[in-house]
């Protein structure tokens, strides 16, 4: 009975909706201790209707939120925790994923176009070609012209989806990223739902993780390993423009009268997604945890390098024409070496953006704070420390993205149940991974990785070639075009030689 009384006296609770690319979660925290009390998770299906296209069902996303909220509340009730003590709910979400819906019916007008999607590649190329010097950074917004961001996705929807085009003309269309869609639905939908966001994309998942890692000081940084990989460094209240391929973004704004804080961000498209690819596409592994065991069995890639540029390359290259490659293969190479190379690929990509960040800021990080689902892979964390040549620090409570959203919601004006004063913040226990190889070996492996990256560049043309009847020509693929042309010349040559032999 005493235990039940203790649970009832928990005080104010704050929840967070964490809607990510591969799953949705609902988590409830104790606002005084930051303890995670309960949570529930539901996976999200992705569809790939064409090569390079990635979509999700907006209704499935919304239903997954409802399911997670219901199940978490059931678990709290079973623990004798009063759910009426939940004082606020924060929202953190996959960023740049784009939705359009009808404000009168509440129905989505098309699937959500996921941030990884490449269908706008030709649009991006045309925009870049119109800029002076064909400069992808011409707009000076801190963001390059890229398939990654929402504006070109919205343009595609308006130009290619009749329902969206008609709704725009009749002023029924509502546009937003996942946060806007969820908040509009949860606050009434077509019966007065609130259509909003904020300067961080409603505390977008990477900004939320920065808050959850308590990186409130200029120079503090964190790296989140999810579907992609995102390294953010707090640069204070004045934005810093990158000269080395990073993004300038809003880190957070925690209060109506508080200044916005900015961050430099390095974005990697494929991190955890490579594990899913090895499992679902190749069948090399059956579960994510199996990857660590496979890689640990060999402890090396044996010269195999994997560049998972499935959606082109993001920071620091911003090269949509790149494609994934595996190189350095020999007859000795097996699936364990490939598993190790996949984990190394995540670490090498992080090294590239950390190098760019160090160059932009002029201050080298002495250690890297990490979070996200992939940090449960201890081999990955050790590889990351080895490749960066600095310690990697992992918090014992890995749900820092949801924690950050909960902290912001609990500290909001009118709620004020969570103090963000430095002296009131709970100290987080952590585990540190120290580098275990010499810097020379690390540099050699990194140099080979950079060589592999160059092999992946300029693999696909960004401008599709139209053959006049609306179909895209096979020659829009440079390697395939060369192959076909070469084959044609060989056939012509063979026929010529055969003719010469017959005449003799």
Legacy VTK file of the C-alpha trace (Angstrom):
# vtk DataFile Version 3.0
C-alpha trace
ASCII
DATASET POLYDATA
POINTS 504 float
0.000 0.000 0.000
2.892 2.323 0.728
4.152 1.907 -2.816
0.748 2.903 -4.187
0.714 6.012 -2.005
4.147 6.983 -3.275
3.001 6.679 -6.870
-0.080 8.812 -6.244
2.146 11.542 -4.794
4.261 11.832 -7.957
3.092 15.370 -8.638
2.786 16.975 -12.084
3.445 14.825 -15.142
4.320 15.919 -18.681
3.914 13.801 -21.812
5.477 13.887 -25.255
4.334 12.691 -28.665
7.460 11.578 -30.536
6.403 11.014 -34.156
9.467 9.778 -36.047
10.102 8.438 -39.519
9.901 4.773 -38.573
7.721 4.831 -35.449
5.464 6.838 -33.143
5.824 6.931 -29.369
3.961 8.496 -26.469
5.986 8.968 -23.289
5.110 10.332 -19.846
7.702 11.901 -17.524
7.753 13.058 -13.912
8.225 16.832 -14.211
10.231 17.050 -10.979
12.698 14.211 -11.540
12.642 13.735 -15.359
11.966 10.024 -14.723
10.324 8.169 -17.620
7.231 6.547 -16.116
5.662 4.780 -19.080
5.570 4.741 -22.871
4.249 2.884 -25.891
5.583 2.583 -29.433
3.991 1.734 -32.803
5.909 1.242 -36.036
4.992 3.255 -39.140
4.859 1.684 -42.603
6.665 3.350 -45.462
5.746 2.925 -49.120
8.051 3.281 -52.095
5.758 3.740 -55.131
8.664 4.579 -57.447
12.435 4.570 -57.233
13.507 7.389 -54.950
9.954 8.054 -53.689
9.156 7.621 -49.982
5.639 8.113 -48.614
3.629 7.531 -45.435
-0.116 7.485 -44.786
-1.194 10.589 -42.780
-4.157 8.683 -41.315
-1.894 5.869 -40.148
0.406 8.426 -38.525
-2.558 9.982 -36.673
-3.976 6.601 -35.653
-0.590 5.539 -34.310
-0.601 8.603 -32.038
-4.050 7.732 -30.693
-2.999 4.123 -30.097
0.194 5.109 -28.287
-1.664 7.586 -26.071
-4.351 5.022 -25.165
-1.915 2.226 -24.388
0.408 4.438 -22.341
-2.489 5.715 -20.250
-3.620 2.127 -19.681
-0.138 1.235 -18.430
-0.084 4.256 -16.104
-3.480 3.307 -14.665
-2.199 -0.215 -14.003
0.692 1.379 -12.089
-1.846 3.351 -10.022
-0.621 6.635 -11.490
-3.320 9.283 -11.925
-3.307 10.328 -15.601
-5.176 13.535 -14.734
-1.808 14.764 -13.441
-0.569 15.070 -17.040
-0.398 18.856 -17.307
0.918 19.278 -20.847
1.859 17.333 -23.967
4.833 18.296 -26.104
5.157 17.352 -29.773
8.363 16.367 -31.492
8.384 15.036 -35.017
10.181 14.029 -38.190
11.016 17.274 -39.935
10.451 18.302 -43.584
7.921 15.505 -44.220
5.163 17.318 -46.084
1.370 16.998 -45.931
-1.602 18.757 -47.546
-5.172 18.198 -46.361
-8.688 19.572 -46.906
-9.743 21.859 -44.074
-13.462 21.252 -44.760
-13.407 17.450 -44.834
-10.304 16.864 -42.729
-9.096 14.355 -45.320
-5.464 14.184 -46.517
-5.217 15.027 -50.216
-2.159 12.859 -50.782
0.229 10.692 -48.803
2.844 12.422 -46.672
6.005 12.924 -48.755
8.834 11.874 -46.428
11.940 14.023 -45.986
14.070 11.316 -47.658
12.069 11.501 -50.898
13.923 12.317 -54.150
11.070 13.035 -56.584
11.886 16.764 -56.642
15.450 16.216 -57.847
14.822 17.697 -61.306
13.040 20.704 -59.764
16.001 21.329 -57.490
18.434 21.094 -60.420
16.400 23.623 -62.429
16.315 26.029 -59.474
20.076 25.731 -58.958
20.725 26.282 -62.675
18.810 29.572 -62.483
21.037 30.970 -59.733
24.191 33.022 -60.450
27.064 30.585 -60.689
24.659 27.659 -60.231
25.133 28.036 -56.477
22.936 25.759 -54.341
23.511 28.141 -51.383
22.414 31.225 -53.348
19.363 31.947 -51.149
21.497 32.684 -48.054
18.846 31.308 -45.708
21.196 28.868 -44.021
19.632 26.068 -46.072
20.808 24.881 -49.498
18.393 24.277 -52.369
17.776 20.572 -51.805
15.223 17.781 -52.135
15.354 17.548 -48.326
13.212 20.576 -47.553
9.431 21.059 -47.665
8.994 23.879 -50.183
9.927 21.844 -53.266
7.711 18.979 -52.035
4.757 21.368 -51.776
5.502 22.657 -55.283
5.435 19.072 -56.585
2.092 18.394 -54.870
0.532 21.537 -56.363
1.803 20.705 -59.842
1.144 16.966 -59.931
-1.822 16.134 -57.689
-5.151 17.348 -59.059
-6.888 17.212 -55.658
-4.227 19.472 -54.179
-4.365 21.879 -57.129
-8.167 22.187 -56.866
-8.076 22.634 -53.076
-5.495 25.421 -53.405
-7.663 27.246 -55.956
-10.752 26.925 -53.745
-8.837 27.940 -50.575
-9.516 24.609 -48.869
-5.928 23.343 -48.785
-3.949 23.281 -45.550
-0.224 22.593 -45.659
2.100 21.578 -42.902
4.722 19.225 -41.628
3.752 16.354 -39.313
3.507 18.575 -36.230
0.907 20.837 -37.895
-1.172 17.863 -39.044
-1.184 16.244 -35.609
-1.964 19.421 -33.661
-4.760 20.385 -36.077
-6.347 16.935 -35.698
-5.850 16.717 -31.910
-7.378 20.164 -31.303
-10.608 19.603 -33.220
-9.699 19.089 -36.869
-12.392 20.427 -39.218
-14.321 21.630 -36.142
-11.918 24.406 -35.242
-8.549 22.667 -35.099
-5.507 24.890 -34.543
-3.242 25.194 -37.595
0.189 26.095 -36.248
3.860 25.324 -35.880
6.743 27.173 -34.258
10.223 28.343 -35.155
11.716 24.884 -34.579
9.058 22.974 -36.553
7.193 22.460 -33.239
10.400 21.440 -31.535
11.444 19.205 -34.407
13.070 15.989 -33.291
16.671 17.200 -33.564
16.017 20.456 -31.719
14.170 18.467 -29.061
17.148 16.139 -28.628
19.454 19.159 -28.194
17.184 20.361 -25.360
16.864 16.852 -23.922
20.675 16.570 -23.830
20.631 19.950 -22.018
22.926 21.584 -24.576
21.932 25.099 -23.533
25.418 26.617 -23.716
27.165 27.972 -26.791
29.436 25.248 -28.156
27.601 22.223 -26.747
26.618 19.570 -29.299
24.801 16.251 -29.660
24.425 13.594 -32.356
21.168 11.650 -32.780
21.229 8.235 -34.476
17.794 7.468 -35.889
16.604 6.798 -39.424
19.143 9.432 -40.357
21.930 10.930 -38.291
21.879 14.568 -37.138
24.636 16.476 -35.376
23.605 19.843 -33.881
25.844 22.378 -32.156
24.470 25.288 -30.149
25.925 28.567 -31.500
23.972 30.963 -29.271
21.571 33.780 -30.109
23.232 34.847 -33.368
23.035 32.553 -36.405
26.338 31.335 -37.841
26.450 30.702 -41.597
28.420 27.640 -42.634
31.193 27.630 -45.223
31.523 23.840 -45.119
28.177 22.388 -46.105
26.275 22.576 -42.811
22.815 24.021 -42.165
22.058 27.070 -40.053
18.902 26.338 -38.107
16.862 27.452 -35.105
17.779 25.290 -32.133
14.967 26.373 -29.795
12.955 29.303 -28.493
11.724 28.505 -24.999
9.259 31.285 -24.276
7.408 34.108 -26.000
9.804 36.732 -24.647
12.934 34.588 -24.796
15.442 34.934 -27.649
15.769 32.221 -30.257
18.944 30.174 -30.054
20.561 28.859 -33.222
22.538 25.791 -34.194
24.824 24.494 -36.895
23.477 21.194 -38.157
25.009 18.333 -40.097
22.351 16.074 -41.631
22.978 12.497 -42.779
20.102 10.856 -44.661
20.861 7.195 -43.982
21.896 5.818 -40.584
19.396 3.438 -38.966
17.761 3.154 -42.390
20.747 1.103 -43.563
19.925 -1.509 -40.916
16.362 -1.662 -42.156
17.646 -2.033 -45.734
19.934 -4.932 -44.809
17.002 -6.601 -43.039
14.074 -5.919 -45.379
15.748 -5.653 -48.790
18.683 -8.068 -48.594
17.562 -10.413 -45.815
21.106 -10.446 -44.372
19.700 -10.065 -40.851
16.364 -10.880 -39.248
16.506 -8.300 -36.430
18.381 -5.071 -35.790
20.240 -6.594 -32.829
21.608 -9.330 -35.098
23.658 -6.720 -36.978
25.839 -6.003 -33.957
26.569 -9.695 -33.411
27.427 -10.264 -37.078
29.802 -7.293 -37.156
31.395 -8.206 -33.822
32.139 -11.740 -35.067
34.706 -10.392 -37.549
35.670 -7.052 -35.958
36.623 -5.557 -39.330
35.178 -4.808 -42.746
38.279 -6.401 -44.329
38.655 -3.477 -46.724
34.959 -3.333 -47.642
33.432 0.177 -47.691
29.719 0.927 -47.895
28.422 4.373 -48.917
24.624 4.217 -48.292
23.687 7.167 -50.508
20.174 5.821 -51.125
18.773 9.362 -51.187
21.852 11.097 -52.500
24.299 12.594 -50.014
23.303 15.288 -47.517
25.838 17.254 -45.450
28.487 18.257 -46.189
28.028 17.501 -49.936
24.340 18.129 -50.715
24.685 15.992 -53.823
21.383 14.419 -54.935
23.004 12.614 -57.876
25.071 10.335 -55.601
23.939 6.724 -55.150
24.853 3.945 -52.769
27.877 1.772 -53.486
29.743 -1.107 -51.844
33.393 -1.328 -52.872
36.583 -3.135 -51.892
34.942 -6.553 -52.217
37.009 -9.739 -52.518
36.141 -13.443 -52.539
36.847 -13.402 -48.800
34.131 -10.797 -48.116
31.029 -12.172 -46.379
27.874 -10.797 -44.773
29.656 -10.159 -41.467
32.138 -7.848 -43.203
29.235 -6.059 -44.889
27.505 -5.674 -41.516
30.664 -4.129 -40.085
31.003 -1.825 -43.117
27.394 -0.662 -42.622
28.107 0.353 -39.016
31.352 2.040 -40.054
29.426 3.992 -42.711
27.307 5.634 -40.002
30.469 6.573 -38.094
32.335 7.886 -41.144
29.384 10.098 -42.108
29.365 11.509 -38.572
33.119 12.160 -38.863
32.542 14.146 -42.063
29.996 16.470 -40.487
31.979 16.821 -37.259
35.039 17.871 -39.286
32.906 20.466 -41.100
31.533 21.719 -37.780
35.002 22.051 -36.280
36.121 24.046 -39.336
33.109 26.377 -39.189
33.338 27.062 -35.467
37.118 26.936 -35.087
36.571 25.046 -31.817
37.057 21.278 -31.772
34.693 19.190 -29.676
36.458 17.326 -26.875
33.701 14.705 -26.679
30.446 13.889 -28.481
27.102 13.483 -26.696
24.894 10.923 -28.444
21.320 9.650 -28.346
18.762 7.820 -30.475
17.792 4.218 -31.103
21.095 3.112 -32.645
23.053 4.038 -29.506
21.932 0.731 -27.968
24.482 -0.845 -30.357
27.608 -0.809 -28.205
29.879 -1.802 -31.093
28.622 1.210 -33.069
29.390 3.518 -30.149
32.911 2.120 -29.805
33.499 2.426 -33.561
32.305 6.022 -33.390
34.807 6.876 -30.662
37.585 5.152 -32.635
36.803 6.970 -35.888
36.370 10.400 -34.240
39.370 9.941 -31.925
37.371 11.521 -29.090
35.169 10.029 -26.335
31.504 9.330 -27.081
29.091 9.932 -24.182
25.753 8.101 -24.105
23.071 8.986 -21.512
21.602 6.126 -19.505
18.116 7.328 -20.486
18.211 7.352 -24.309
14.825 9.015 -24.911
16.275 12.506 -25.024
14.182 13.632 -28.015
10.924 13.003 -26.156
12.445 14.381 -22.952
13.304 17.642 -24.706
9.739 18.041 -25.993
8.374 17.311 -22.517
10.752 19.809 -20.913
9.682 22.547 -23.334
5.975 21.777 -22.820
6.302 21.633 -19.042
8.165 24.959 -18.978
5.665 26.712 -21.262
3.821 29.834 -20.186
0.632 28.856 -18.361
2.012 25.402 -17.487
5.257 26.098 -15.595
5.655 22.685 -13.952
9.187 22.048 -15.286
12.030 24.381 -14.401
14.746 24.932 -17.012
16.988 26.831 -14.627
20.451 25.220 -14.728
20.470 24.597 -10.971
17.135 22.753 -11.174
18.006 20.410 -14.059
18.468 16.791 -13.118
21.979 15.497 -13.736
21.916 12.690 -16.279
24.018 9.576 -15.703
25.946 8.422 -18.752
28.381 5.896 -20.195
31.588 6.960 -21.919
33.270 5.135 -24.829
36.969 5.984 -25.167
38.926 5.599 -28.458
40.760 2.256 -28.573
42.743 2.484 -31.830
45.625 4.758 -32.734
44.864 7.924 -34.728
46.939 6.738 -37.705
44.712 3.710 -38.268
41.615 5.878 -37.884
42.898 8.335 -40.499
43.748 5.536 -42.947
40.249 4.065 -42.740
38.692 7.507 -43.053
40.783 8.325 -46.140
39.577 5.130 -47.819
35.998 6.045 -46.949
36.453 9.454 -48.612
37.763 7.664 -51.694
34.628 5.494 -51.767
32.412 8.586 -51.440
33.966 10.054 -54.601
33.071 6.841 -56.438
29.416 7.353 -55.439
29.213 10.901 -56.811
27.399 11.965 -60.015
25.862 8.535 -60.528
22.467 9.761 -61.732
21.664 12.791 -63.861
19.246 15.117 -62.146
17.451 16.236 -65.305
15.251 13.435 -66.704
15.286 13.154 -70.500
11.784 13.145 -72.027
11.257 11.158 -75.221
8.280 13.219 -76.372
5.403 11.116 -75.132
5.796 11.867 -71.447
8.054 8.893 -70.706
11.508 9.286 -69.191
14.361 8.013 -71.325
16.609 5.221 -70.130
19.520 7.532 -70.973
18.669 9.660 -67.890
20.902 7.160 -66.085
24.485 7.918 -67.095
25.936 4.423 -66.425
23.010 2.714 -68.134
23.278 5.088 -71.085
26.969 4.283 -71.509
26.232 0.583 -71.226
23.538 0.664 -73.894
25.534 2.849 -76.273
28.560 0.610 -75.834
26.453 -2.467 -76.498
25.037 -0.899 -79.665
28.522 -0.099 -80.989
29.669 -3.639 -80.215
26.698 -5.121 -82.109
27.315 -2.853 -85.104
30.992 -3.771 -85.069
30.202 -7.477 -84.836
27.818 -7.296 -87.791
30.407 -5.394 -89.831
33.104 -7.986 -89.127
30.711 -10.840 -89.923
29.868 -9.175 -93.226
33.531 -8.790 -94.066
34.161 -12.476 -93.343
31.253 -13.571 -95.564
32.485 -11.412 -98.477
35.889 -13.048 -98.252
LINES 1 505
504 0 1 2 3 4 5 6 7 8 9 10 11 12 13 14 15 16 17 18 19 20 21 22 23 24 25 26 27 28 29 30 31 32 33 34 35 36 37 38 39 40 41 42 43 44 45 46 47 48 49 50 51 52 53 54 55 56 57 58 59 60 61 62 63 64 65 66 67 68 69 70 71 72 73 74 75 76 77 78 79 80 81 82 83 84 85 86 87 88 89 90 91 92 93 94 95 96 97 98 99 100 101 102 103 104 105 106 107 108 109 110 111 112 113 114 115 116 117 118 119 120 121 122 123 124 125 126 127 128 129 130 131 132 133 134 135 136 137 138 139 140 141 142 143 144 145 146 147 148 149 150 151 152 153 154 155 156 157 158 159 160 161 162 163 164 165 166 167 168 169 170 171 172 173 174 175 176 177 178 179 180 181 182 183 184 185 186 187 188 189 190 191 192 193 194 195 196 197 198 199 200 201 202 203 204 205 206 207 208 209 210 211 212 213 214 215 216 217 218 219 220 221 222 223 224 225 226 227 228 229 230 231 232 233 234 235 236 237 238 239 240 241 242 243 244 245 246 247 248 249 250 251 252 253 254 255 256 257 258 259 260 261 262 263 264 265 266 267 268 269 270 271 272 273 274 275 276 277 278 279 280 281 282 283 284 285 286 287 288 289 290 291 292 293 294 295 296 297 298 299 300 301 302 303 304 305 306 307 308 309 310 311 312 313 314 315 316 317 318 319 320 321 322 323 324 325 326 327 328 329 330 331 332 333 334 335 336 337 338 339 340 341 342 343 344 345 346 347 348 349 350 351 352 353 354 355 356 357 358 359 360 361 362 363 364 365 366 367 368 369 370 371 372 373 374 375 376 377 378 379 380 381 382 383 384 385 386 387 388 389 390 391 392 393 394 395 396 397 398 399 400 401 402 403 404 405 406 407 408 409 410 411 412 413 414 415 416 417 418 419 420 421 422 423 424 425 426 427 428 429 430 431 432 433 434 435 436 437 438 439 440 441 442 443 444 445 446 447 448 449 450 451 452 453 454 455 456 457 458 459 460 461 462 463 464 465 466 467 468 469 470 471 472 473 474 475 476 477 478 479 480 481 482 483 484 485 486 487 488 489 490 491 492 493 494 495 496 497 498 499 500 501 502 503
